[in-house]
Amino acid sequence: MPSIYFKTMQEIDIIIRNRRAVFPDMYEDGKEISNDIILNILENANWAPNHKLTEPWRFKIFKDASLVKLGDFLGQQYKKNTKPELFSEMKYKKTIEKVNKCGCIIAVCIQVDQDHRLPEEEEILAVGAAIENMWLSCSAQGIGCYLSTPGAIRHIGELVNLSEGERCVGLFYMGWKKEGELIGKRTPVGDKIVWV
């Protein structure tokens, strides 16, 4: 096998094994992520595996003014859907502040196949693969990111137009990562394998 494949595999190993959930406190506050970079990340997402080529992923991009609207929306959803005795002013403010620290947030949605040609689980797995492609693409460029699944995503249609059969599965937070290494850990893969 030519050495270029070995080199490429090593690079893939490094990117995969150094991927981390990077939260907004670790972002360079509000530093812009260019549209070209965002489109490149989503182009990689678009190449995720999917059965019958249904390509079930959909993306709603929040930047600049729309990012502020999203922060307000998430804050209001928290206020509206939290019992008064459980409401925390600090959590409310933090919900909005997290958004304001981002360069971009992408609402990742699933468009369920209207012809029901395959189980919805397969569509969900395909969207998960697209999200992983996004995550790895961000990691390779020094962009911190993570996927959040707050209850507010059930109401995202109040903020953006959703097609029939489309729903939001998560908010993909993105921002330029501050310097510093994040240490990951995993238990040995051998503990999770059975050779049959």
N, C-alpha and C positions, 0 to 999 in steps of 0.2 A: 504494500500500500504506500503511495507517495507520502512524503513527510508533511506535505501541506495539510493532509487530513489529520495527522497526529497533532500538529500545531493547532488546528481549528478545534479539535476535541478538547485540548487542554484549555483553550480560551473559553469554550462553552462550560467546562467543569468549573472554572474560576467564577464566571458570571453567575451560574446557578448556585454554587455553594456560598457565595458572598451576598446573595440577594437577602435583603432584610426589610421588615416593616419599619419605615422611617416616618416618624410623626411630626406634625407641624412645628413643635418646639425645636426641632432639629433642622428647620429650613431657614434659609436666608430670607427674612421677612419680605414677602410680596415680590421677590425678584422675578421678573418676567421670564416666562418660558415661551420662546417664539412659536408662531403658528407652524413653521416648517418642522420644528422638532416634534410638536404635538402630532402633526399629520404623519410623520415618519413612524412614531410610536403606534398610531392607530393603523397604519398600513401593515405593520408587523402583526398587530392583533387580527387583522383581516385574513391573515394566512394561517389561522388556527385550524386544526382538523375539525371537520364537521360532516356528519353522515348525510348523504344525499345532497350535499352542497346547499343546504338551506341557509347557511351564513346567518344565524339567528341573532348576532350581536348588533346592537345599535348604541350610538354614543351621543350624548348631549354635553357639549363643551361649555364650561363656565369660566370666563376670564373677565378681568377688569370690572366693569359696572355690573355684569350679570353675576359675578362672584359675590359682590356686595349683596345683591338680591337673594342669592342662595343662602348666605349667612343669616340674613334677616328671616328668611323663610324657615330655616332650621331652628333658629331661636324661637320663633313664634310657634312652630310645631311642638317644641319641647314645652313651652309654656302652656299651650292648649291641651296637651295630652299627658300632663303630669298632675297628679293629685296635689292639691294645695299643701297638704302636710308633708309631701315628699319633694316639693319644689325647692331648688337651690339657686339663689341668685348667682352664685359663683359658677355653677354648671351652665346656667343660661348664658352668662358672659363668655365663658370659655368656649361654648359651642360656636359663638359668632367669631371670637378671636382666632380659633383654629382655621376657620375659612379665610380670614383676612391675611394669614401668614402664608397662604398658598400662592403659587404662580398660576395654578389651574386646578380645577376639579372636573372630573368627567363622570357624569351619571351613566353608568353602564346598564343597559337595558337588554331585555330579551324579547325578540319578536317570535312568538310561538307560531309554528307553521299552521296556517289556517286550514290546510287540507289534512292535517293530522296524519301525515305519512309515517311518522315515527314517534316513539314515546317522548314525552316532554323531558324526561330525565336526560336523554341524549342531547337535547337542545341546551339544557342547563350545563352539562359537561362541556359542550362546545364553547359556551360563553366563558366558563371557567378557564378553558385553555387559552382563549383570547386574552383574558385578564392576566394570565401568567406571561404571555408574550409581551404585554404592556409592561409588566413588572420587570421582566428581564431587560427589556429595551431601556427603561428608565435607569435601572441599575448600571447598565453598561455606559451610560452618559453622565453619571453622577447626580442624577435626579432622585431625590428621596420620594417614596410613595407608600401608600397603604390603602387597603380596601376597607371601607366602613359600611355597616349595614344597619343604620339606625331605623327605628320605626317610621321616621318621616319619609323614607323612600316609598312607602305605600301611597303617599299623597303627592308625589312629585308631579303628577299630572295637573296639579293646581298651578304649577309654575312653568311647565313646558308642555307642548303638545305631544301626546302619545297616540300612536296609531291603534286601531282596534287589535287586541291581542298582544299589545306591547306593555311591558311593565319593567320597572326599575329593580335591579337586583343588588345594586351597591353604588356607593360614591367612591371614586378613585381619586384620592388626594395626592397632589404632586407639588413639589417645591425643590429648588436647588439645595442640595444637602450641604450643611456646614461641615467643616473639616472635622475629622475624628473617625475612628474605626468603631464599628458596632460588632460585638462578638456574638456569634450565633452558637447554638448547641443543638445537637441531635443525639438521640440514643442510637446505638449501632444498628445498621440496617439488617444485620444478620439476625437480630432479635425479632424481626418482622417477616422473615422468609421461611417458607416451607417448600423444599424441593420435592416435587411429586414425581 
